[in-house]
């Protein structure tokens, strides 16, 4: 499909359909369901192009949403800031979302993990903890971080603790 040819209304519709399929309870930590990804990515690509040609608050705001759904927080923050700067009146909803996204971005940064890594860690812990009970350490988490060449396992564990993951079973229930 030639995304460059798509207009704003079609791109927004594409994104809305993707959102309907995404099954995301909260945008904060979960990647959208696989079935939703093609539509969301098509919308994202098109909106990035469109924002350069038709730089309106509404286009940037919609682009911010598409970036946010895919957990691209720095890009989402940037797009929303652009939308706010182009708005005649500062919408309190925009400002609230911006603060929220900056918080999420900081959290991800502190974790040093990509959303997809966190997903994979969750699946790993699920399997391990079925086989044996949690021994109140980060044994399985740590082994996974090392096996997957996460650059700073100690930082990642610190970040996981900051969201309530004080041992393997708590990482599974609170962090992934
Ligand atoms: Zn535990």
Backbone and ligand atoms as CSV (ligand in chain L), in Angstrom:
chain,resi,resn,atom,element,x,y,z
A,1,UNK,N,N,0.836,-1.193,0.000
A,1,UNK,CA,C,0.000,0.000,0.000
A,1,UNK,C,C,0.871,1.243,0.000
A,2,UNK,N,N,0.464,2.235,-0.762
A,2,UNK,CA,C,1.225,3.476,-0.774
A,2,UNK,C,C,0.728,4.393,0.344
A,3,UNK,N,N,1.439,4.380,1.471
A,3,UNK,CA,C,0.953,5.128,2.630
A,3,UNK,C,C,0.988,6.621,2.370
A,4,UNK,N,N,1.877,7.047,1.447
A,4,UNK,CA,C,1.971,8.475,1.180
A,4,UNK,C,C,0.692,9.033,0.587
A,5,UNK,N,N,-0.053,8.149,-0.070
A,5,UNK,CA,C,-1.269,8.610,-0.724
A,5,UNK,C,C,-2.462,8.684,0.247
A,6,UNK,N,N,-2.269,8.153,1.454
A,6,UNK,CA,C,-3.426,8.112,2.353
A,6,UNK,C,C,-3.657,9.465,3.024
A,7,UNK,N,N,-4.920,9.873,3.091
A,7,UNK,CA,C,-5.205,11.160,3.727
A,7,UNK,C,C,-5.435,10.976,5.228
A,8,UNK,N,N,-5.588,12.078,5.911
A,8,UNK,CA,C,-5.676,12.051,7.365
A,8,UNK,C,C,-6.846,11.209,7.859
A,9,UNK,N,N,-8.009,11.380,7.210
A,9,UNK,CA,C,-9.195,10.643,7.664
A,9,UNK,C,C,-8.976,9.133,7.557
A,10,UNK,N,N,-8.348,8.685,6.456
A,10,UNK,CA,C,-8.126,7.243,6.286
A,10,UNK,C,C,-7.105,6.747,7.309
A,11,UNK,N,N,-6.067,7.554,7.548
A,11,UNK,CA,C,-5.042,7.142,8.498
A,11,UNK,C,C,-5.624,7.052,9.904
A,12,UNK,N,N,-6.466,8.025,10.231
A,12,UNK,CA,C,-7.071,8.008,11.558
A,12,UNK,C,C,-7.988,6.793,11.702
A,13,UNK,N,N,-8.710,6.475,10.630
A,13,UNK,CA,C,-9.597,5.310,10.658
A,13,UNK,C,C,-8.774,4.033,10.838
A,14,UNK,N,N,-7.649,3.963,10.131
A,14,UNK,CA,C,-6.756,2.810,10.218
A,14,UNK,C,C,-6.265,2.642,11.666
A,15,UNK,N,N,-5.874,3.749,12.262
A,15,UNK,CA,C,-5.387,3.717,13.651
A,15,UNK,C,C,-6.505,3.278,14.601
A,16,UNK,N,N,-7.702,3.810,14.401
A,16,UNK,CA,C,-8.831,3.439,15.269
A,16,UNK,C,C,-9.131,1.949,15.169
A,17,UNK,N,N,-9.048,1.408,13.933
A,17,UNK,CA,C,-9.291,-0.031,13.764
A,17,UNK,C,C,-8.215,-0.830,14.468
A,18,UNK,N,N,-6.980,-0.343,14.368
A,18,UNK,CA,C,-5.874,-0.991,15.063
A,18,UNK,C,C,-6.085,-0.969,16.566
A,19,UNK,N,N,-6.521,0.171,17.077
A,19,UNK,CA,C,-6.752,0.300,18.525
A,19,UNK,C,C,-7.832,-0.659,18.987
A,20,UNK,N,N,-8.855,-0.815,18.155
A,20,UNK,CA,C,-9.946,-1.714,18.522
A,20,UNK,C,C,-9.445,-3.148,18.624
A,21,UNK,N,N,-8.450,-3.492,17.818
A,21,UNK,CA,C,-7.906,-4.852,17.821
A,21,UNK,C,C,-6.825,-5.042,18.880
A,22,UNK,N,N,-6.354,-3.942,19.460
A,22,UNK,CA,C,-5.102,-4.021,20.233
A,22,UNK,C,C,-5.258,-4.709,21.573
A,23,UNK,N,N,-6.455,-4.667,22.155
A,23,UNK,CA,C,-6.707,-5.292,23.460
A,23,UNK,C,C,-5.777,-4.762,24.540
A,24,UNK,N,N,-5.253,-3.565,24.374
A,24,UNK,CA,C,-4.394,-2.998,25.402
A,24,UNK,C,C,-5.265,-2.446,26.513
A,25,UNK,N,N,-5.052,-2.933,27.718
A,25,UNK,CA,C,-5.781,-2.364,28.835
A,25,UNK,C,C,-5.183,-1.002,29.140
A,26,UNK,N,N,-3.888,-0.989,29.223
A,26,UNK,CA,C,-3.194,0.261,29.484
A,26,UNK,C,C,-2.060,0.354,28.489
A,27,UNK,N,N,-1.826,1.564,27.977
A,27,UNK,CA,C,-0.747,1.733,27.009
A,27,UNK,C,C,0.608,1.663,27.691
A,28,UNK,N,N,0.581,1.723,29.013
A,28,UNK,CA,C,1.835,1.940,29.712
A,28,UNK,C,C,2.888,0.876,29.452
A,29,UNK,N,N,2.499,-0.401,29.530
A,29,UNK,CA,C,3.539,-1.424,29.531
A,29,UNK,C,C,3.380,-2.494,28.477
A,30,UNK,N,N,2.228,-2.601,27.897
A,30,UNK,CA,C,1.970,-3.743,27.027
A,30,UNK,C,C,1.998,-3.366,25.559
A,31,UNK,N,N,2.667,-4.216,24.779
A,31,UNK,CA,C,2.574,-4.028,23.346
A,31,UNK,C,C,1.167,-4.455,22.919
A,32,UNK,N,N,0.655,-3.858,21.827
A,32,UNK,CA,C,-0.667,-4.253,21.344
A,32,UNK,C,C,-0.667,-5.713,20.872
A,33,UNK,N,N,-1.848,-6.311,20.838
A,33,UNK,CA,C,-1.976,-7.666,20.308
A,33,UNK,C,C,-1.435,-7.704,18.881
A,34,UNK,N,N,-0.866,-8.862,18.501
A,34,UNK,CA,C,-0.219,-9.013,17.184
A,34,UNK,C,C,-1.141,-8.625,16.032
A,35,UNK,N,N,-2.413,-9.007,16.147
A,35,UNK,CA,C,-3.368,-8.754,15.065
A,35,UNK,C,C,-3.517,-7.267,14.776
A,36,UNK,N,N,-3.220,-6.442,15.785
A,36,UNK,CA,C,-3.419,-5.000,15.621
A,36,UNK,C,C,-2.218,-4.315,14.987
A,37,UNK,N,N,-1.080,-4.969,15.022
A,37,UNK,CA,C,0.163,-4.286,14.632
A,37,UNK,C,C,0.199,-3.774,13.191
A,38,UNK,N,N,-0.229,-4.588,12.194
A,38,UNK,CA,C,-0.129,-4.073,10.812
A,38,UNK,C,C,-0.888,-2.761,10.627
A,39,UNK,N,N,-2.104,-2.668,11.157
A,39,UNK,CA,C,-2.892,-1.439,10.982
A,39,UNK,C,C,-2.244,-0.267,11.709
A,40,UNK,N,N,-1.773,-0.540,12.922
A,40,UNK,CA,C,-1.175,0.551,13.699
A,40,UNK,C,C,0.109,1.034,13.030
A,41,UNK,N,N,0.897,0.086,12.529
A,41,UNK,CA,C,2.157,0.490,11.872
A,41,UNK,C,C,1.910,1.232,10.570
A,42,UNK,N,N,0.898,0.801,9.805
A,42,UNK,CA,C,0.552,1.521,8.571
A,42,UNK,C,C,0.146,2.947,8.908
A,43,UNK,N,N,-0.705,3.073,9.942
A,43,UNK,CA,C,-1.166,4.407,10.342
A,43,UNK,C,C,0.018,5.252,10.801
A,44,UNK,N,N,0.898,4.654,11.575
A,44,UNK,CA,C,2.052,5.393,12.091
A,44,UNK,C,C,2.930,5.925,10.958
A,45,UNK,N,N,3.239,5.035,10.014
A,45,UNK,CA,C,4.107,5.430,8.897
A,45,UNK,C,C,3.480,6.581,8.120
A,46,UNK,N,N,2.188,6.428,7.809
A,46,UNK,CA,C,1.488,7.448,7.039
A,46,UNK,C,C,1.426,8.770,7.794
A,47,UNK,N,N,1.171,8.688,9.097
A,47,UNK,CA,C,1.044,9.914,9.889
A,47,UNK,C,C,2.376,10.648,9.995
A,48,UNK,N,N,3.475,9.868,10.062
A,48,UNK,CA,C,4.796,10.512,10.111
A,48,UNK,C,C,5.043,11.326,8.849
A,49,UNK,N,N,4.657,10.754,7.707
A,49,UNK,CA,C,4.829,11.457,6.430
A,49,UNK,C,C,3.901,12.676,6.382
A,50,UNK,N,N,2.642,12.430,6.767
A,50,UNK,CA,C,1.632,13.492,6.692
A,50,UNK,C,C,1.995,14.689,7.580
A,51,UNK,N,N,2.554,14.407,8.746
A,51,UNK,CA,C,2.883,15.485,9.689
A,51,UNK,C,C,3.891,16.460,9.080
A,52,UNK,N,N,4.730,15.951,8.179
A,52,UNK,CA,C,5.700,16.826,7.529
A,52,UNK,C,C,5.024,17.721,6.488
A,53,UNK,N,N,3.944,17.195,5.866
A,53,UNK,CA,C,3.296,17.951,4.783
A,53,UNK,C,C,2.150,18.807,5.291
A,54,UNK,N,N,1.500,18.327,6.327
A,54,UNK,CA,C,0.275,18.974,6.796
A,54,UNK,C,C,0.417,19.092,8.308
A,55,UNK,N,N,1.197,20.086,8.712
A,55,UNK,CA,C,1.595,20.173,10.110
A,55,UNK,C,C,0.519,20.865,10.941
A,56,UNK,N,N,-0.514,20.120,11.334
A,56,UNK,CA,C,-1.564,20.693,12.173
A,56,UNK,C,C,-1.557,19.995,13.527
A,57,UNK,N,N,-2.125,20.661,14.505
A,57,UNK,CA,C,-2.169,20.094,15.862
A,57,UNK,C,C,-2.842,18.726,15.836
A,58,UNK,N,N,-3.924,18.609,15.054
A,58,UNK,CA,C,-4.689,17.367,15.030
A,58,UNK,C,C,-3.858,16.207,14.466
A,59,UNK,N,N,-3.102,16.479,13.411
A,59,UNK,CA,C,-2.250,15.433,12.824
A,59,UNK,C,C,-1.172,15.013,13.832
A,60,UNK,N,N,-0.524,15.979,14.458
A,60,UNK,CA,C,0.532,15.656,15.427
A,60,UNK,C,C,-0.031,14.915,16.639
A,61,UNK,N,N,-1.231,15.310,17.061
A,61,UNK,CA,C,-1.852,14.656,18.218
A,61,UNK,C,C,-2.161,13.190,17.898
A,62,UNK,N,N,-2.643,12.958,16.682
A,62,UNK,CA,C,-2.963,11.586,16.271
A,62,UNK,C,C,-1.682,10.777,16.110
A,63,UNK,N,N,-0.640,11.414,15.565
A,63,UNK,CA,C,0.662,10.749,15.459
A,63,UNK,C,C,1.180,10.371,16.853
A,64,UNK,N,N,1.006,11.277,17.813
A,64,UNK,CA,C,1.465,10.992,19.188
A,64,UNK,C,C,0.778,9.742,19.725
A,65,UNK,N,N,-0.514,9.620,19.427
A,65,UNK,CA,C,-1.249,8.440,19.893
A,65,UNK,C,C,-0.693,7.164,19.266
A,66,UNK,N,N,-0.426,7.221,17.950
A,66,UNK,CA,C,0.107,6.038,17.264
A,66,UNK,C,C,1.473,5.657,17.838
A,67,UNK,N,N,2.315,6.640,18.117
A,67,UNK,CA,C,3.628,6.358,18.709
A,67,UNK,C,C,3.446,5.765,20.114
A,68,UNK,N,N,2.503,6.329,20.852
A,68,UNK,CA,C,2.285,5.893,22.228
A,68,UNK,C,C,1.806,4.445,22.292
A,69,UNK,N,N,0.893,4.098,21.383
A,69,UNK,CA,C,0.353,2.746,21.381
A,69,UNK,C,C,1.474,1.725,21.172
A,70,UNK,N,N,2.480,2.105,20.365
A,70,UNK,CA,C,3.601,1.199,20.111
A,70,UNK,C,C,4.730,1.385,21.128
A,71,UNK,N,N,4.421,2.137,22.177
A,71,UNK,CA,C,5.356,2.353,23.288
A,71,UNK,C,C,6.622,3.095,22.867
A,72,UNK,N,N,6.503,3.915,21.806
A,72,UNK,CA,C,7.638,4.774,21.425
A,72,UNK,C,C,7.487,6.076,22.215
A,73,UNK,N,N,7.819,6.052,23.478
A,73,UNK,CA,C,7.513,7.227,24.308
A,73,UNK,C,C,8.266,8.498,23.931
A,74,UNK,N,N,9.573,8.426,23.669
A,74,UNK,CA,C,10.236,9.693,23.308
A,74,UNK,C,C,9.604,10.333,22.066
A,75,UNK,N,N,9.287,9.515,21.064
A,75,UNK,CA,C,8.673,10.051,19.842
A,75,UNK,C,C,7.270,10.569,20.134
A,76,UNK,N,N,6.536,9.884,21.002
A,76,UNK,CA,C,5.180,10.312,21.352
A,76,UNK,C,C,5.219,11.660,22.070
A,77,UNK,N,N,6.168,11.807,22.969
A,77,UNK,CA,C,6.313,13.066,23.711
A,77,UNK,C,C,6.606,14.206,22.730
A,78,UNK,N,N,7.506,13.943,21.789
A,78,UNK,CA,C,7.884,14.969,20.821
A,78,UNK,C,C,6.687,15.393,19.956
A,79,UNK,N,N,5.930,14.404,19.493
A,79,UNK,CA,C,4.775,14.705,18.631
A,79,UNK,C,C,3.710,15.477,19.409
A,80,UNK,N,N,3.495,15.086,20.642
A,80,UNK,CA,C,2.466,15.775,21.426
A,80,UNK,C,C,2.894,17.206,21.758
A,81,UNK,N,N,4.173,17.382,22.019
A,81,UNK,CA,C,4.674,18.743,22.261
A,81,UNK,C,C,4.444,19.630,21.051
A,82,UNK,N,N,4.666,19.042,19.876
A,82,UNK,CA,C,4.439,19.774,18.627
A,82,UNK,C,C,2.947,20.138,18.518
A,83,UNK,N,N,2.064,19.167,18.823
A,83,UNK,CA,C,0.622,19.432,18.761
A,83,UNK,C,C,0.254,20.570,19.706
A,84,UNK,N,N,0.818,20.553,20.894
A,84,UNK,CA,C,0.501,21.579,21.880
A,84,UNK,C,C,0.990,22.946,21.392
A,85,UNK,N,N,2.181,22.959,20.786
A,85,UNK,CA,C,2.721,24.242,20.327
A,85,UNK,C,C,1.898,24.809,19.167
A,86,UNK,N,N,1.198,23.937,18.432
A,86,UNK,CA,C,0.382,24.393,17.302
A,86,UNK,C,C,-1.063,24.694,17.704
A,87,UNK,N,N,-1.420,24.378,18.950
A,87,UNK,CA,C,-2.800,24.601,19.395
A,87,UNK,C,C,-2.967,26.047,19.839
A,88,UNK,N,N,-4.108,26.616,19.506
A,88,UNK,CA,C,-4.351,28.002,19.924
A,88,UNK,C,C,-4.537,28.091,21.429
A,89,UNK,N,N,-5.304,27.145,21.940
A,89,UNK,CA,C,-5.510,27.101,23.391
A,89,UNK,C,C,-4.906,25.813,23.891
A,90,UNK,N,N,-4.191,25.893,24.979
A,90,UNK,CA,C,-3.625,24.670,25.523
A,90,UNK,C,C,-4.727,23.834,26.154
A,91,UNK,N,N,-4.854,22.647,25.612
A,91,UNK,CA,C,-5.884,21.735,26.085
A,91,UNK,C,C,-5.340,21.018,27.322
A,92,UNK,N,N,-6.106,21.061,28.404
A,92,UNK,CA,C,-5.603,20.418,29.635
A,92,UNK,C,C,-5.414,18.924,29.474
A,93,UNK,N,N,-6.248,18.338,28.604
A,93,UNK,CA,C,-6.110,16.886,28.353
A,93,UNK,C,C,-4.743,16.584,27.725
A,94,UNK,N,N,-4.323,17.442,26.775
A,94,UNK,CA,C,-3.006,17.271,26.136
A,94,UNK,C,C,-1.895,17.367,27.176
A,95,UNK,N,N,-2.014,18.371,28.041
A,95,UNK,CA,C,-0.947,18.601,29.023
A,95,UNK,C,C,-0.861,17.430,29.996
A,96,UNK,N,N,-2.022,16.898,30.358
A,96,UNK,CA,C,-2.053,15.761,31.275
A,96,UNK,C,C,-1.408,14.533,30.624
A,97,UNK,N,N,-1.778,14.320,29.341
A,97,UNK,CA,C,-1.202,13.178,28.615
A,97,UNK,C,C,0.308,13.317,28.481
A,98,UNK,N,N,0.734,14.535,28.230
A,98,UNK,CA,C,2.161,14.781,28.057
A,98,UNK,C,C,2.921,14.421,29.342
A,99,UNK,N,N,2.397,14.858,30.475
A,99,UNK,CA,C,3.053,14.561,31.753
A,99,UNK,C,C,3.088,13.049,31.978
A,100,UNK,N,N,1.980,12.392,31.643
A,100,UNK,CA,C,1.882,10.948,31.827
A,100,UNK,C,C,2.915,10.227,30.956
A,101,UNK,N,N,3.016,10.649,29.698
A,101,UNK,CA,C,3.957,9.986,28.780
A,101,UNK,C,C,5.395,10.221,29.182
A,102,UNK,N,N,5.675,11.417,29.698
A,102,UNK,CA,C,7.042,11.686,30.160
A,102,UNK,C,C,7.373,10.749,31.321
A,103,UNK,N,N,6.387,10.498,32.171
A,103,UNK,CA,C,6.587,9.572,33.289
A,103,UNK,C,C,6.865,8.162,32.794
A,104,UNK,N,N,6.096,7.716,31.801
A,104,UNK,CA,C,6.308,6.366,31.254
A,104,UNK,C,C,7.689,6.272,30.624
A,105,UNK,N,N,8.059,7.320,29.877
A,105,UNK,CA,C,9.359,7.321,29.201
A,105,UNK,C,C,10.477,7.175,30.233
A,106,UNK,N,N,10.349,7.891,31.347
A,106,UNK,CA,C,11.380,7.835,32.393
A,106,UNK,C,C,11.448,6.440,33.001
A,107,UNK,N,N,10.278,5.837,33.181
A,107,UNK,CA,C,10.234,4.494,33.770
A,107,UNK,C,C,10.932,3.473,32.881
A,108,UNK,N,N,10.622,3.551,31.572
A,108,UNK,CA,C,11.256,2.616,30.628
A,108,UNK,C,C,12.746,2.819,30.583
A,109,UNK,N,N,13.127,4.080,30.635
A,109,UNK,CA,C,14.530,4.418,30.624
A,109,UNK,C,C,15.236,3.812,31.832
A,110,UNK,N,N,14.585,3.924,32.993
A,110,UNK,CA,C,15.165,3.391,34.229
A,110,UNK,C,C,15.291,1.873,34.146
A,111,UNK,N,N,14.332,1.240,33.504
A,111,UNK,CA,C,14.368,-0.222,33.393
A,111,UNK,C,C,15.491,-0.705,32.486
A,112,UNK,N,N,15.820,0.091,31.493
A,112,UNK,CA,C,16.842,-0.332,30.535
A,112,UNK,C,C,16.403,-1.533,29.719
A,113,UNK,N,N,15.091,-1.746,29.641
A,113,UNK,CA,C,14.552,-2.875,28.874
A,113,UNK,C,C,13.568,-2.352,27.845
A,114,UNK,N,N,13.528,-2.992,26.684
A,114,UNK,CA,C,12.521,-2.660,25.697
A,114,UNK,C,C,11.224,-3.372,26.080
A,115,UNK,N,N,10.082,-2.798,25.670
A,115,UNK,CA,C,8.813,-3.483,25.956
A,115,UNK,C,C,8.817,-4.937,25.496
A,116,UNK,N,N,9.432,-5.194,24.341
A,116,UNK,CA,C,9.426,-6.571,23.834
A,116,UNK,C,C,10.266,-7.487,24.734
A,117,UNK,N,N,11.339,-6.949,25.322
A,117,UNK,CA,C,12.153,-7.749,26.244
A,117,UNK,C,C,11.358,-8.089,27.498
A,118,UNK,N,N,10.627,-7.101,27.979
A,118,UNK,CA,C,9.844,-7.313,29.190
A,118,UNK,C,C,8.787,-8.393,28.960
A,119,UNK,N,N,8.206,-8.369,27.780
A,119,UNK,CA,C,7.243,-9.396,27.385
A,119,UNK,C,C,7.876,-10.777,27.431
A,120,UNK,N,N,9.068,-10.880,26.834
A,120,UNK,CA,C,9.760,-12.166,26.770
A,120,UNK,C,C,10.167,-12.633,28.171
A,121,UNK,N,N,10.619,-11.694,29.000
A,121,UNK,CA,C,10.966,-12.035,30.382
A,121,UNK,C,C,9.741,-12.593,31.102
A,122,UNK,N,N,8.598,-11.986,30.877
A,122,UNK,CA,C,7.363,-12.451,31.501
A,122,UNK,C,C,7.043,-13.886,31.110
A,123,UNK,N,N,7.200,-14.186,29.831
A,123,UNK,CA,C,6.903,-15.552,29.370
A,123,UNK,C,C,7.875,-16.539,29.993
A,124,UNK,N,N,9.134,-16.135,30.112
A,124,UNK,CA,C,10.152,-16.992,30.711
A,124,UNK,C,C,9.811,-17.282,32.180
A,125,UNK,N,N,9.473,-16.242,32.919
A,125,UNK,CA,C,9.163,-16.426,34.343
A,125,UNK,C,C,7.923,-17.292,34.530
A,126,UNK,N,N,6.953,-17.096,33.656
A,126,UNK,CA,C,5.731,-17.893,33.722
A,126,UNK,C,C,6.078,-19.387,33.668
A,127,UNK,N,N,6.943,-19.750,32.729
A,127,UNK,CA,C,7.348,-21.162,32.578
A,127,UNK,C,C,8.132,-21.627,33.794
A,128,UNK,N,N,9.111,-20.842,34.200
A,128,UNK,CA,C,9.980,-21.259,35.308
A,128,UNK,C,C,9.197,-21.430,36.604
A,129,UNK,N,N,8.286,-20.520,36.871
A,129,UNK,CA,C,7.589,-20.542,38.158
A,129,UNK,C,C,6.480,-21.596,38.200
A,130,UNK,N,N,6.173,-22.178,37.052
A,130,UNK,CA,C,5.243,-23.309,37.057
A,130,UNK,C,C,6.005,-24.538,37.546
A,131,UNK,N,N,7.276,-24.607,37.152
A,131,UNK,CA,C,8.086,-25.767,37.522
A,131,UNK,C,C,8.509,-25.745,38.985
A,132,UNK,N,N,8.852,-24.573,39.496
A,132,UNK,CA,C,9.238,-24.495,40.909
A,132,UNK,C,C,8.776,-23.181,41.515
A,133,UNK,N,N,8.576,-23.183,42.831
A,133,UNK,CA,C,8.113,-21.970,43.502
A,133,UNK,C,C,9.197,-20.903,43.516
A,134,UNK,N,N,8.755,-19.685,43.676
A,134,UNK,CA,C,9.689,-18.570,43.797
A,134,UNK,C,C,10.457,-18.721,45.111
A,135,UNK,N,N,11.768,-18.511,45.045
A,135,UNK,CA,C,12.549,-18.627,46.292
A,135,UNK,C,C,12.884,-17.245,46.857
A,136,UNK,N,N,12.066,-16.266,46.522
A,136,UNK,CA,C,12.204,-14.897,47.035
A,136,UNK,C,C,13.496,-14.210,46.612
A,137,UNK,N,N,14.022,-14.642,45.480
A,137,UNK,CA,C,15.176,-13.944,44.897
A,137,UNK,C,C,14.823,-13.584,43.458
A,138,UNK,N,N,15.774,-12.971,42.766
A,138,UNK,CA,C,15.619,-12.677,41.338
A,138,UNK,C,C,16.380,-13.699,40.498
A,139,UNK,N,N,16.508,-14.917,41.022
A,139,UNK,CA,C,17.322,-15.939,40.353
A,139,UNK,C,C,16.976,-16.089,38.861
A,140,UNK,N,N,15.698,-16.350,38.570
A,140,UNK,CA,C,15.305,-16.581,37.166
A,140,UNK,C,C,15.380,-15.298,36.338
A,141,UNK,N,N,14.999,-14.192,36.966
A,141,UNK,CA,C,15.063,-12.911,36.258
A,141,UNK,C,C,16.509,-12.609,35.864
A,142,UNK,N,N,17.377,-12.767,36.827
A,142,UNK,CA,C,18.787,-12.470,36.601
A,142,UNK,C,C,19.375,-13.372,35.504
A,143,UNK,N,N,19.071,-14.661,35.602
A,143,UNK,CA,C,19.591,-15.600,34.596
A,143,UNK,C,C,19.106,-15.199,33.203
A,144,UNK,N,N,17.851,-14.794,33.113
A,144,UNK,CA,C,17.298,-14.399,31.809
A,144,UNK,C,C,17.980,-13.133,31.288
A,145,UNK,N,N,18.181,-12.165,32.170
A,145,UNK,CA,C,18.807,-10.900,31.751
A,145,UNK,C,C,20.210,-11.162,31.207
A,146,UNK,N,N,20.930,-12.034,31.885
A,146,UNK,CA,C,22.295,-12.349,31.456
A,146,UNK,C,C,22.268,-13.132,30.138
A,147,UNK,N,N,21.405,-14.142,30.079
A,147,UNK,CA,C,21.323,-14.970,28.866
A,147,UNK,C,C,20.921,-14.132,27.653
A,148,UNK,N,N,20.177,-13.047,27.882
A,148,UNK,CA,C,19.715,-12.231,26.762
A,148,UNK,C,C,20.538,-10.969,26.565
A,149,UNK,N,N,21.730,-10.966,27.148
A,149,UNK,CA,C,22.679,-9.866,26.957
A,149,UNK,C,C,22.092,-8.485,27.230
A,150,UNK,N,N,21.268,-8.387,28.270
A,150,UNK,CA,C,20.777,-7.065,28.667
A,150,UNK,C,C,21.970,-6.311,29.249
A,151,UNK,N,N,22.158,-5.052,28.804
A,151,UNK,CA,C,23.469,-4.445,29.078
A,151,UNK,C,C,23.761,-4.223,30.561
A,152,UNK,N,N,22.757,-3.867,31.355
A,152,UNK,CA,C,23.038,-3.766,32.782
A,152,UNK,C,C,21.980,-4.498,33.608
A,153,UNK,N,N,22.212,-5.808,33.881
A,153,UNK,CA,C,21.236,-6.568,34.658
A,153,UNK,C,C,20.953,-5.916,36.016
A,154,UNK,N,N,21.987,-5.353,36.639
A,154,UNK,CA,C,21.790,-4.752,37.962
A,154,UNK,C,C,20.821,-3.569,37.874
A,155,UNK,N,N,20.984,-2.741,36.843
A,155,UNK,CA,C,20.069,-1.614,36.641
A,155,UNK,C,C,18.661,-2.079,36.358
A,156,UNK,N,N,18.566,-3.113,35.520
A,156,UNK,CA,C,17.241,-3.629,35.175
A,156,UNK,C,C,16.547,-4.128,36.441
A,157,UNK,N,N,17.290,-4.807,37.311
A,157,UNK,CA,C,16.686,-5.320,38.546
A,157,UNK,C,C,16.273,-4.167,39.456
A,158,UNK,N,N,17.092,-3.134,39.485
A,158,UNK,CA,C,16.734,-1.952,40.272
A,158,UNK,C,C,15.429,-1.361,39.743
A,159,UNK,N,N,15.338,-1.257,38.412
A,159,UNK,CA,C,14.128,-0.720,37.788
A,159,UNK,C,C,12.916,-1.607,38.067
A,160,UNK,N,N,13.116,-2.918,38.020
A,160,UNK,CA,C,12.013,-3.845,38.276
A,160,UNK,C,C,11.546,-3.714,39.730
A,161,UNK,N,N,12.489,-3.525,40.648
A,161,UNK,CA,C,12.122,-3.326,42.055
A,161,UNK,C,C,11.298,-2.057,42.209
A,162,UNK,N,N,11.678,-1.026,41.432
A,162,UNK,CA,C,10.980,0.254,41.579
A,162,UNK,C,C,9.514,0.151,41.160
A,163,UNK,N,N,9.163,-0.894,40.398
A,163,UNK,CA,C,7.747,-1.075,40.064
A,163,UNK,C,C,7.155,-2.268,40.823
A,164,UNK,N,N,7.798,-2.651,41.922
A,164,UNK,CA,C,7.215,-3.678,42.801
A,164,UNK,C,C,7.708,-5.085,42.538
A,165,UNK,N,N,8.768,-5.235,41.729
A,165,UNK,CA,C,9.266,-6.583,41.433
A,165,UNK,C,C,10.420,-6.975,42.342
A,166,UNK,N,N,10.111,-7.315,43.595
A,166,UNK,CA,C,11.184,-7.598,44.559
A,166,UNK,C,C,11.713,-9.029,44.496
A,167,UNK,N,N,11.053,-9.899,43.756
A,167,UNK,CA,C,11.550,-11.264,43.553
A,167,UNK,C,C,10.924,-11.765,42.248
A,168,UNK,N,N,11.286,-12.956,41.811
A,168,UNK,CA,C,10.785,-13.449,40.519
A,168,UNK,C,C,9.257,-13.413,40.421
A,169,UNK,N,N,8.571,-13.888,41.488
A,169,UNK,CA,C,7.105,-13.946,41.360
A,169,UNK,C,C,6.500,-12.547,41.344
A,170,UNK,N,N,7.151,-11.602,42.036
A,170,UNK,CA,C,6.629,-10.229,42.027
A,170,UNK,C,C,6.952,-9.516,40.724
A,171,UNK,N,N,8.093,-9.874,40.116
A,171,UNK,CA,C,8.380,-9.331,38.781
A,171,UNK,C,C,7.258,-9.758,37.847
A,172,UNK,N,N,6.900,-11.039,37.953
A,172,UNK,CA,C,5.851,-11.574,37.085
A,172,UNK,C,C,4.500,-10.895,37.342
A,173,UNK,N,N,4.164,-10.686,38.608
A,173,UNK,CA,C,2.821,-10.120,38.850
A,173,UNK,C,C,2.787,-8.604,38.770
A,174,UNK,N,N,3.897,-7.924,39.026
A,174,UNK,CA,C,3.838,-6.459,39.065
A,174,UNK,C,C,4.535,-5.735,37.923
A,175,UNK,N,N,5.487,-6.397,37.290
A,175,UNK,CA,C,6.345,-5.622,36.385
A,175,UNK,C,C,6.221,-5.969,34.905
A,176,UNK,N,N,5.861,-7.178,34.577
A,176,UNK,CA,C,5.862,-7.534,33.142
A,176,UNK,C,C,4.458,-7.443,32.546
L,1,ZN,ZN,ZN,8.507,-14.295,45.038
